[in-house]
Amino acid sequence: MRMKSAKEKKRAVLGIDAAWTERNPSGVALVSEDGKGRWRCDVIAPSYDQFINACENHGNMNWVATPQGSWPNVNNILNAARSNLEGKYQINVIAVDMPLSLESSIRRRRAADNDVSRLFGAKGCAAHSPTVERPGALSADLRGQCNTAGYTLRVNNNGRVNGRGNSLIEVYPHTVALHLTKSNYRIPYKVSKSGKYWPGKSVDERKHNLLCKFQMLLNALEDRMDIPNFTLPDCSAAPNLSHLKRYEDALDALMCAWMGIEYLEDRSRPVGDANAAIWLPNLE
């Protein structure tokens, strides 16, 4: 591991669970290192606007307010994050859960999607298929904004990083969840699939089961970083299943950020090709 000089800023990572449409909110998490090998979550929120507001409010997030979808403004997000970090940290990596490519547009499944499905399909974690519409222009614009801000999309250069400097990487939280929990099959924590996970169960039972899975993921993340500003609600405090989606998105953003840390520490590996790569945890 490369040693840092005294003048270098400490490192930070931005994790984004990017929705594939403008209508849906996107979770965002900012994490930074303490210089002693430990990382800390500074700000976490279930939407772009709420992340910016939380950064301006010393990391305090109003979890009662309903998250709203919006088109990402990377400069605004980065400026808010840097302001929260008070200029003491360098945001080295933006780790995003969304299909990204060096090509002008994504029209079909990529080599990276096929590689993930080959490696993790038997574990219930095959990759979704991107199309012209989803994420479509949203993906191209997000990558373009990140590139303008100085973050280069890292692809698969025969298993090596294609250059150094500020990096944009694509990640896949389902594979992260497997790795963090040492599970052999996909963790059932998606709110929209709770009826499929637990058919015949009541809404309260499904809320309880989801919160148990959320807590398992949060515990695994807390083994690896300090997360002082994120607490899951009691089952009774969630009026319905959809209320839990904000916590799911926040957890996904945290898992994206953790993969950004693994990338920084050379503990990740890319699959895909020279146009697009998904960065995965190293196999143990």
C-alpha positions as MATLAB code, in Angstrom:
seq = 'MRMKSAKEKKRAVLGIDAAWTERNPSGVALVSEDGKGRWRCDVIAPSYDQFINACENHGNMNWVATPQGSWPNVNNILNAARSNLEGKYQINVIAVDMPLSLESSIRRRRAADNDVSRLFGAKGCAAHSPTVERPGALSADLRGQCNTAGYTLRVNNNGRVNGRGNSLIEVYPHTVALHLTKSNYRIPYKVSKSGKYWPGKSVDERKHNLLCKFQMLLNALEDRMDIPNFTLPDCSAAPNLSHLKRYEDALDALMCAWMGIEYLEDRSRPVGDANAAIWLPNLE';
ca = [
       0.000    0.000    0.000;
       1.332    3.417   -0.955;
       2.283    5.686    1.973;
       0.910    9.222    1.917;
       3.006   12.297    2.513;
       2.093   14.687    5.317;
       0.796   17.253    2.813;
      -1.616   14.903    1.094;
      -5.278   15.099    1.949;
      -6.901   12.067    3.485;
      -9.085   10.001    1.225;
     -12.849    9.924    0.794;
     -15.322    7.974   -1.342;
     -18.759    8.852   -2.674;
     -21.156    5.923   -3.129;
     -24.253    6.376   -5.297;
     -27.107    3.902   -5.650;
     -28.245    5.544   -8.873;
     -31.834    4.998   -9.951;
     -32.196    4.028  -13.607;
     -34.942    6.608  -14.130;
     -35.297   10.256  -13.144;
     -38.562    9.466  -11.335;
     -36.970    7.386   -8.586;
     -34.674    8.636   -5.800;
     -31.010    7.641   -5.582;
     -29.191    6.897   -2.337;
     -25.873    8.652   -1.648;
     -23.211    7.957    0.994;
     -20.001    9.865    1.755;
     -17.255    8.040    3.666;
     -13.792    9.197    4.704;
     -10.708    7.670    6.297;
      -9.232    8.622    9.658;
      -5.610    8.040    8.646;
      -5.356    4.951   10.863;
      -6.972    2.422    8.567;
     -10.525    3.069    9.746;
     -13.299    4.603    7.679;
     -16.339    6.606    8.722;
     -19.666    7.425    7.106;
     -19.970   11.215    7.199;
     -23.270   11.688    5.360;
     -25.907    9.281    4.101;
     -29.231   10.053    2.433;
     -31.820    8.351    0.196;
     -31.890   11.029   -2.537;
     -29.613   13.559   -4.228;
     -31.429   16.587   -2.818;
     -31.546   15.155    0.695;
     -27.830   14.352    0.522;
     -27.016   17.949   -0.394;
     -29.239   19.224    2.412;
     -27.690   16.804    4.914;
     -24.176   17.921    3.904;
     -25.192   21.502    4.622;
     -26.666   20.410    7.958;
     -23.526   18.751    9.377;
     -24.618   15.294    8.245;
     -28.027   15.401    9.914;
     -30.675   13.710    7.806;
     -34.456   13.961    8.124;
     -35.579   10.374    7.534;
     -39.262   11.267    7.883;
     -39.316   13.358    4.699;
     -40.214   11.402    1.561;
     -37.297   11.115   -0.914;
     -37.904   12.537   -4.389;
     -36.351   11.472   -7.667;
     -34.306   13.924   -9.739;
     -31.699   14.126  -12.476;
     -28.227   14.020  -10.881;
     -26.127   17.187  -10.768;
     -22.649   15.839  -10.068;
     -21.064   19.238   -9.409;
     -23.682   20.093   -6.786;
     -23.262   16.707   -5.121;
     -19.467   16.957   -5.086;
     -19.485   20.556   -3.864;
     -21.800   19.647   -0.997;
     -19.633   16.658   -0.069;
     -16.425   18.691   -0.179;
     -17.997   21.404    1.935;
     -18.972   18.824    4.527;
     -15.410   17.497    4.541;
     -14.123   21.078    5.070;
     -11.363   20.735    2.500;
      -9.455   18.179    4.559;
     -10.168   15.223    2.292;
      -9.870   14.346   -1.370;
     -12.802   12.465   -2.894;
     -10.805    9.864   -4.794;
     -13.549    7.556   -6.016;
     -17.186    7.806   -7.068;
     -18.658    4.288   -6.923;
     -21.990    3.956   -8.729;
     -24.565    1.194   -8.985;
     -25.660    1.863  -12.571;
     -24.522    0.546  -15.954;
     -21.777    2.850  -17.229;
     -19.741    2.713  -20.418;
     -17.120    4.608  -22.378;
     -19.383    4.171  -25.401;
     -21.817    6.983  -26.170;
     -24.828    4.897  -25.214;
     -25.706    1.498  -23.771;
     -28.177   -0.386  -25.951;
     -27.930   -3.973  -24.762;
     -26.263   -6.313  -22.305;
     -22.546   -5.754  -21.987;
     -19.676   -8.169  -21.445;
     -19.619   -6.990  -17.804;
     -23.268   -7.978  -17.309;
     -22.642  -11.401  -18.808;
     -19.538  -11.924  -16.671;
     -21.388  -11.087  -13.454;
     -24.260  -13.386  -14.424;
     -21.821  -16.199  -15.194;
     -20.025  -15.782  -11.881;
     -23.015  -15.087   -9.637;
     -26.110  -16.337  -11.456;
     -26.166  -19.580   -9.489;
     -26.154  -17.467   -6.328;
     -29.212  -15.489   -7.441;
     -27.203  -12.388   -8.384;
     -27.329  -12.257  -12.163;
     -26.974   -8.725  -13.519;
     -29.964   -6.810  -14.854;
     -30.068   -6.006  -18.573;
     -29.634   -2.334  -19.497;
     -31.576   -0.958  -22.457;
     -31.717    2.195  -24.548;
     -34.442    3.537  -22.222;
     -33.099    2.320  -18.873;
     -30.748    3.806  -17.852;
     -30.314    5.278  -21.310;
     -29.371    8.958  -21.429;
     -29.210    9.090  -17.638;
     -26.151    6.819  -17.627;
     -24.353    8.667  -20.413;
     -24.996   12.030  -18.772;
     -23.861   10.863  -15.336;
     -20.612    9.505  -16.767;
     -20.107   12.697  -18.783;
     -20.653   14.887  -15.731;
     -18.220   12.796  -13.698;
     -15.639   12.952  -16.483;
     -15.974   16.746  -16.652;
     -15.480   16.858  -12.883;
     -12.222   14.904  -13.274;
     -13.382   11.342  -12.556;
     -12.382    8.806  -15.219;
     -14.451    5.668  -15.753;
     -12.237    2.686  -14.968;
     -12.732   -0.315  -17.216;
     -11.155   -3.746  -17.556;
      -7.599   -3.515  -18.850;
      -6.794   -7.226  -18.595;
      -7.729   -7.199  -14.928;
      -5.744   -4.052  -14.157;
      -6.732   -0.482  -13.392;
      -6.581    1.639  -16.546;
      -4.663    4.524  -15.025;
      -4.641    6.308  -11.694;
      -6.134    9.524  -10.400;
      -9.725   10.260   -9.501;
     -11.877    7.324  -10.516;
     -15.453    6.541  -11.433;
     -16.293    2.864  -11.006;
     -19.413    0.795  -11.556;
     -20.297   -1.593   -8.735;
     -23.073   -4.101   -7.968;
     -24.371   -4.143   -4.368;
     -25.833   -7.660   -4.530;
     -22.316   -9.103   -4.914;
     -21.107   -6.823   -2.122;
     -23.865   -8.087    0.171;
     -22.804  -11.686   -0.505;
     -19.204  -10.854    0.319;
     -19.927   -8.811    3.450;
     -22.237  -11.415    4.993;
     -20.333  -14.444    3.675;
     -23.606  -15.708    2.233;
     -23.988  -18.301   -0.502;
     -27.144  -16.844   -2.013;
     -28.649  -13.448   -2.749;
     -29.755  -11.543    0.371;
     -33.541  -10.925    0.252;
     -33.577   -7.235    1.171;
     -35.368   -5.555   -1.751;
     -38.629   -3.949   -0.640;
     -40.332   -4.377   -4.023;
     -39.736   -8.133   -3.915;
     -40.909   -8.789   -0.359;
     -44.102  -10.476   -1.577;
     -42.019  -12.862   -3.678;
     -39.592  -13.515   -0.816;
     -42.306  -14.258    1.731;
     -45.559  -15.182   -0.038;
     -48.592  -15.299    2.192;
     -46.983  -13.227    4.930;
     -48.653  -10.084    6.250;
     -47.282   -6.607    5.628;
     -46.056   -6.414    9.229;
     -44.282   -9.752    8.897;
     -42.622   -8.660    5.687;
     -41.560   -5.336    7.242;
     -40.050   -7.251   10.143;
     -38.200   -9.639    7.815;
     -36.849   -6.790    5.676;
     -35.615   -4.896    8.716;
     -33.838   -8.029    9.914;
     -32.017   -8.265    6.570;
     -31.246   -4.528    6.655;
     -29.765   -4.937   10.130;
     -27.636   -7.867    9.006;
     -26.173   -5.758    6.201;
     -25.691   -2.759    8.469;
     -23.916   -4.908   11.076;
     -21.568   -6.243    8.404;
     -20.801   -2.709    7.219;
     -20.278   -1.485   10.795;
     -17.612   -4.176   11.189;
     -15.694   -2.308    8.491;
     -16.507    1.364    9.115;
     -18.057    3.660   11.693;
     -21.643    4.627   10.828;
     -22.795    7.044   13.543;
     -25.520    8.759   11.536;
     -27.697    5.897   10.297;
     -30.209    3.999   12.441;
     -32.913    1.685   11.193;
     -36.469    2.311   12.378;
     -38.562    0.024   14.525;
     -41.107   -1.952   12.582;
     -43.924    0.068   14.168;
     -42.338    3.327   12.957;
     -42.638    2.271    9.315;
     -46.249    3.021    8.273;
     -45.973    0.833    5.170;
     -43.541   -1.185    3.095;
     -42.716    1.695    0.755;
     -41.414    3.687    3.742;
     -38.575    1.164    4.023;
     -37.348    1.800    0.476;
     -35.367    4.850    1.636;
     -33.358    2.656    4.005;
     -32.762    0.064    1.300;
     -31.397    2.775   -1.012;
     -29.181    4.164    1.740;
     -27.747    0.721    2.463;
     -27.052    0.207   -1.239;
     -25.223    3.549   -1.325;
     -23.137    2.476    1.677;
     -22.251   -0.794   -0.051;
     -21.239    1.194   -3.127;
     -19.003    3.371   -0.942;
     -17.455    0.293    0.670;
     -16.607   -1.063   -2.786;
     -14.961    2.276   -3.522;
     -12.763    1.720   -0.460;
     -11.889   -1.783   -1.677;
     -10.961   -0.319   -5.051;
      -8.680    2.236   -3.398;
      -7.010   -0.489   -1.360;
      -6.464   -2.736   -4.419;
      -8.856   -5.314   -3.021;
     -11.243   -5.412   -5.980;
     -11.296   -6.906   -9.452;
     -13.008   -5.846  -12.675;
     -15.078   -7.968  -15.027;
     -16.085   -6.797  -18.462;
     -14.027   -5.251  -21.227;
     -12.337   -2.059  -22.387;
     -15.697   -0.253  -22.688;
     -17.351   -1.132  -19.389;
     -16.461   -2.954  -16.198;
     -18.172   -3.904  -12.981;
     -15.830   -3.920   -9.983;
     -16.325   -6.833   -7.607;
     -14.943   -7.785   -4.189;
     -11.916  -10.060   -4.331;
     -12.846  -13.696   -3.875;
     -11.740  -15.060   -0.515;
];
